[in-house]
Amino acid sequence: MSGDQSHPTDCSEVLGRLYEYLDREMPDGECAKFQEHIDECSPCLEKYGLEQSVKKLVKRCCGHDEVPSDLRSKVMGRIESIREEEAGAASPAPRRIE
């Protein structure tokens, strides 16, 4: 899966941003890259299909409820801060020279 060098996009990146892709909140250039990966990677395609089904079910059952805009802003802000924390954890901390 993620160790497979035949995919230019890593599976962990695809799965980490899957809802951004499903919600069509991803820039067009990145969407094409993600779609290509999903089309060629059966584990990611399976996860994509599952998450897409869950999203459709939630929309069908709860799609008529109004979501307050401030709640959406808070959730998106928290998601962004988590992504930044994860990105910071992935790169080594700079060394201090004394």
N, C-alpha and C positions, 0 to 999 in steps of 0.2 A: 504494500500500500504506500506509505509515505517514503519507504526506502526505494521504491521503483523509480529509476532514473528516466523512464520513458515519458513521464509527465513533467512538463516544465513548471507546473504549479503543484505545490506540496499539498497532500491530502489534509493535513492539519489546518492549513490556511483556508482551504475550501470549506471544511466542516466548521471552522471557527466563524466564518462569515456567511454561513448558509442562509440564515434568516434575512440578512441584508440582501442577498441574491433573490430569495423567494419574495420579499416585499418590494422588489424592484427599486431598491434604494441605492444600488451600486452603479457607478459610472458605466456607460456603455462599453468602453474598451475593456474594462475588467469583466463585465458580464460575458463577453465572448470567450475570454480566457477560461472563466469558470465553467461555462457551458461545454466547452471542448473537453475540459477535464472530466466533468460529470459523464459526458457521453462515452469516454474511453475507460473510466475507472468503475468497475462494477461495485465495489464496496461503497464508494461515494454516491453512485447512482441509487443504490439501495437505501442509504440514509436520506438522500434527497427525496425519494419517493415516499418514505415514511413521514418525514417532516412536512412534506406537501399535503399528505393525507390528513395529518393532525391539524394543520392550518385550515384546511377546508372544513373539517368537522367543527372546529372552534368558530369559524365564520358562520356556519350554518346554525349552530346552537346559540351563539352570542353576538352574531353580526349586527343586531339591531340596537345594541347598547351603545350609548354615547360615551366616548372616552374624553374626559376633561383634557384640554390642551396642556395644562400645567403638569398633569400626570405623565403625559407622553414626553414632555421636555425633561422631566426628572429621570424617567427610565432611560431615555436616550443618552442623557448626561452620564448616568451611572455606567451604562454599557461602554461609552467612550473612555471613561476613567479606568475601567477594568482592562480594556484593550491596551491603554497606555501603560498600565502596571505590568501586564504580561509582556509587552514589547520591551519594557525596561528590564524585566527579569531575564529575558532571552539574551540581551546583550550584556557583556561583562562590565562591571563598574570600573570607571577610570582609576588608575593607580595614582596615589599621591606620592610625590617625590619630596623627601625631606632632606 
